[in-house]
Amino acid sequence: MANPLRIGIAGLGTVGAGVVRILQTHGDDIARRAGKPIAITAINAKDKKKKRDIDISKYKWVDDPLAIADAKDVDVVVELIGGEDGTAKELVERALKNKKHVVTANKALLARHGLALAKLAEDNNVSLNFEASVAGGIPIIKALREGFAGNRIEALFGILNGTCNYILSEMRTSGRDFVAVLKEAQKKGYAEADPSFDVDGIDAAHKLTILSALAFGVKPDFDAIDITGIRRITAKDIAFAGELGYRIKLLGITRRIGGKIAQSLEPCLVPIDSALGSVEGVFNAVFVEGDFIDRAMLEGRGAGQGPTASAVMADLVDLARGYHLPAFGLPSRELGNSKWASTEDIISSQYIHLIVSDQPGVIADVSAILRDFGISIETMIQRGRDPNQPVSVVITTHECSLKDIRGATAKIAALSTVAEPPTVLRIETF
Ligand SMILES: NC(=O)c1ccc[n+]([C@@H]2O[C@H](COP(=O)([O-])OP(=O)(O)OC[C@H]3O[C@@H](n4cnc5c(N)ncnc54)[C@H](OP(=O)(O)O)[C@@H]3O)[C@@H](O)[C@H]2O)c1
């Protein structure tokens, strides 16, 4: 058999340990598939003394992660430290400059610095692979770079964060509110101690940035995404949505609108009986619409040791086979400067949840404001009858622009009878 592909792994946490575990479990099969063995020639993590649940005694430990980028016996640097700057970025840059291929799961790094890193890889004639950065065990990067390469992609949308999907699913099935379910998710290890990256939508937006660049052949631009997380979603919203035939999902959506691309990351209502409506718990799902494929859906575990390490291995097998593609599917100089559409141009039906004083005339005032903005009401639900207590009023609208709904709800929020800022969610039926 051919000489091994020699890899140096920086980071032996959830994903790094998973990569070691896969190689220890399936090393022989992988060598047969790849045409050569994949051999670990250097490892590093922050704390050498830390107890790990994998046996790393036979691998060479290096004290400085950057030394992996300089090592003569390393062909591929596997960066599994994480973080958009700092050691991870330094390591990846140094490895590429030293003409070593890089495999990483680091979506934050790619969303922020993907273009510069892709260019650096090309300048040095090496590969930058990142299948594990988006949707764990779902091979969506490969699908976009290769499987769908014959299409003009029109839209891509999906559930890209398992933690949020788990929280929303649990809120629905248990009827509990966000804070209680988040606490439980943290106890179970589904949410980080600092959950903000997940629940505020940043993590999913990093992934959407990468997918959007791949789908449309444009420069990755994290700042062009409108991001709203799930903190303001209440158990009541989820129950009302259910009553209306919908589930609430945190959706990443990127699609062509005229000559522009609109990207958004926000909680939306989707029909219960739709494919997205039935994706529950920690699962992710991505839909891709192309002019020749029509629509394709990929679903699976979006994170965790096994699925993410499996994606890292797929990239390593590609490199062992001598298979190299530009990072974003085409040379970085060919990546376009996208015209990003304002999300205000998006047309859809809307869900509005108002907390109002139970007084005569409130509904008439709200209806009049909606009418003034040309927004027609599809359904209205009012719950509770108590002149001393605020009550919930839920309205769904026919299609209107986000600009109009924002204008109308700003006026509605200013009514003296409206107790809290309204919750406004897009209804997406795709
Ligand atoms: N976990 C997932 O399900 C998942 C899914 C998709 C993508 N990812 C991405 O995969 C990457 C790794 O995530 P993870 O969950 O495996 O993280 P993790 O469990 O926190 O592991 C991080 C590893 O990096 C090491 N490390 C931290 N700072 C370091 C430094 N300055 N120098 C050298 N090593 C350092 C840690 O060392 P010690 O072990 O000694 O503390 C640890 O081994 C991240 O980019 C993440 O976004 C993770």
The ligand as an SDF file (V2000), in Angstrom:
LIG
                    3D

 48 52  0  0  0  0  0  0  0  0999 V2000
  -18.8160   19.5920   19.2460 N   0  0  0  0  0  0  0  0  0  0  0  0
  -19.5150   19.5690   18.1310 C   0  0  0  0  0  0  0  0  0  0  0  0
  -20.5330   18.8680   18.0500 O   0  0  0  0  0  0  0  0  0  0  0  0
  -19.0860   20.3510   16.9230 C   0  0  0  0  0  0  0  0  0  0  0  0
  -19.8750   20.2930   15.7580 C   0  0  0  0  0  0  0  0  0  0  0  0
  -19.4520   20.9890   14.6140 C   0  0  0  0  0  0  0  0  0  0  0  0
  -18.3050   21.7290   14.6680 C   0  0  0  0  0  0  0  0  0  0  0  0
  -17.5850   21.8050   15.8320 N   0  0  0  0  0  0  0  0  0  0  0  0
  -16.3730   22.6140   15.8220 C   0  0  0  0  0  0  0  0  0  0  0  0
  -15.2680   21.7800   16.0980 O   0  0  0  0  0  0  0  0  0  0  0  0
  -14.2500   22.5230   16.7790 C   0  0  0  0  0  0  0  0  0  0  0  0
  -13.9010   21.8060   18.0740 C   0  0  0  0  0  0  0  0  0  0  0  0
  -15.0700   21.7130   18.8470 O   0  0  0  0  0  0  0  0  0  0  0  0
  -15.1480   20.7330   20.1210 P   0  0  0  0  0  0  0  0  0  0  0  0
  -16.5960   20.6330   20.4460 O   0  0  0  0  0  0  0  0  0  0  0  0
  -14.3760   19.5040   19.8780 O   0  0  0  0  0  0  0  0  0  0  0  0
  -14.4550   21.6290   21.2150 O   0  0  0  0  0  0  0  0  0  0  0  0
  -13.9120   21.1770   22.6610 P   0  0  0  0  0  0  0  0  0  0  0  0
  -14.5490   19.9150   23.0830 O   0  0  0  0  0  0  0  0  0  0  0  0
  -14.0390   22.3730   23.5340 O   0  0  0  0  0  0  0  0  0  0  0  0
  -12.3710   20.8730   22.3850 O   0  0  0  0  0  0  0  0  0  0  0  0
  -11.4530   21.8860   22.0920 C   0  0  0  0  0  0  0  0  0  0  0  0
  -10.0690   21.2700   22.1130 C   0  0  0  0  0  0  0  0  0  0  0  0
   -9.1430   22.2880   21.8020 O   0  0  0  0  0  0  0  0  0  0  0  0
   -8.1260   22.3000   22.7960 C   0  0  0  0  0  0  0  0  0  0  0  0
   -7.6570   23.6780   22.9340 N   0  0  0  0  0  0  0  0  0  0  0  0
   -8.3250   24.7440   23.3780 C   0  0  0  0  0  0  0  0  0  0  0  0
   -7.5570   25.8280   23.3340 N   0  0  0  0  0  0  0  0  0  0  0  0
   -6.3820   25.4400   22.8540 C   0  0  0  0  0  0  0  0  0  0  0  0
   -5.1450   26.0890   22.5920 C   0  0  0  0  0  0  0  0  0  0  0  0
   -4.9960   27.4000   22.8020 N   0  0  0  0  0  0  0  0  0  0  0  0
   -4.1230   25.3720   22.1070 N   0  0  0  0  0  0  0  0  0  0  0  0
   -4.2580   24.0480   21.8770 C   0  0  0  0  0  0  0  0  0  0  0  0
   -5.3960   23.3680   22.1110 N   0  0  0  0  0  0  0  0  0  0  0  0
   -6.4320   24.0610   22.5990 C   0  0  0  0  0  0  0  0  0  0  0  0
   -8.7530   21.7610   24.0500 C   0  0  0  0  0  0  0  0  0  0  0  0
   -7.7330   21.2340   24.8760 O   0  0  0  0  0  0  0  0  0  0  0  0
   -8.0110   20.4240   26.2430 P   0  0  0  0  0  0  0  0  0  0  0  0
   -8.7190   19.1640   25.8100 O   0  0  0  0  0  0  0  0  0  0  0  0
   -6.6930   20.1650   26.8120 O   0  0  0  0  0  0  0  0  0  0  0  0
   -8.8800   21.3200   27.0680 O   0  0  0  0  0  0  0  0  0  0  0  0
   -9.6600   20.6890   23.4630 C   0  0  0  0  0  0  0  0  0  0  0  0
   -8.9630   19.4910   23.2760 O   0  0  0  0  0  0  0  0  0  0  0  0
  -14.8510   23.9380   16.9620 C   0  0  0  0  0  0  0  0  0  0  0  0
  -14.4320   24.7600   15.9260 O   0  0  0  0  0  0  0  0  0  0  0  0
  -16.3530   23.7010   16.8730 C   0  0  0  0  0  0  0  0  0  0  0  0
  -17.0560   24.8280   16.4560 O   0  0  0  0  0  0  0  0  0  0  0  0
  -17.9490   21.1300   16.9440 C   0  0  0  0  0  0  0  0  0  0  0  0
  1  2  1  0
  2  3  2  0
  2  4  1  0
  4  5  1  0
  4 48  2  0
  5  6  2  0
  6  7  1  0
  7  8  2  0
  8  9  1  0
  8 48  1  0
  9 10  1  0
  9 46  1  0
 10 11  1  0
 11 12  1  0
 11 44  1  0
 12 13  1  0
 13 14  1  0
 14 15  2  0
 14 16  1  0
 14 17  1  0
 17 18  1  0
 18 19  2  0
 18 20  1  0
 18 21  1  0
 21 22  1  0
 22 23  1  0
 23 24  1  0
 23 42  1  0
 24 25  1  0
 25 26  1  0
 25 36  1  0
 26 27  1  0
 26 35  1  0
 27 28  2  0
 28 29  1  0
 29 30  1  0
 29 35  2  0
 30 31  1  0
 30 32  2  0
 32 33  1  0
 33 34  2  0
 34 35  1  0
 36 37  1  0
 36 42  1  0
 37 38  1  0
 38 39  2  0
 38 40  1  0
 38 41  1  0
 42 43  1  0
 44 45  1  0
 44 46  1  0
 46 47  1  0
M  CHG  2   8   1  16  -1
M  END
$$$$
